[in-house]
Amino acid sequence: MAHSEWPAVVEADLPRGYVVTSSGRVSGVHEAGDMFKEAPFNDNERLLMDNTLTEATRATKVRFNIYIGELRPDPASGVEAIFPATPEAERSVLIAVSPNDRAVEVRSGRDVADRVNDRICQLGVTAALSSFRQGQLIDGLVSAVRVMAAAIGRPS
């Protein structure tokens, strides 16, 4: 199997609110309505999430993306609408959480669908739910990513 490097991301080409982190991962915010007076997550939570996404992506060679926001009117159709626009959608997995709907949706791209199948997506959702029920959004997402990455494993 051939190995190819991921294309370099140039920060100047990114939309407003997006940056390339020191790990090389693209991190961004989505402004919906008014600006936050305070960031919704503290520095430690953002660092934990970034490190978890980076580690999972490096270990599996599957791009992990997180979306937190409204998926209305229906979470399943909402995630179908946003998934194609996520970074490297064809070779990625998207974990989308719509907190107000109390919904979690996971999708995988066509290039990794054989490795990120329905069983693995369900493992991620199950891993997240316990923390979500306790109001711990970041902990739930970290659990989901780690469980999914372990189940996906390294590419053969």
Secondary structure, 3 states (H helix, E strand, C coil): CCCCCCCCCCHHHCCCCEEECCCCCEEECCCCCCCCCCCCCCHHHHHHHHHHHHHHHHHHCCEEEEEECCCCCCHHHHHHHHHHHCCCHHHEEEEEEEHHHCEEEEEECCCCCCCCCHHHHHHHHHHHHHHHHCCCHHHHHHHHHHHHHHHHCCCC
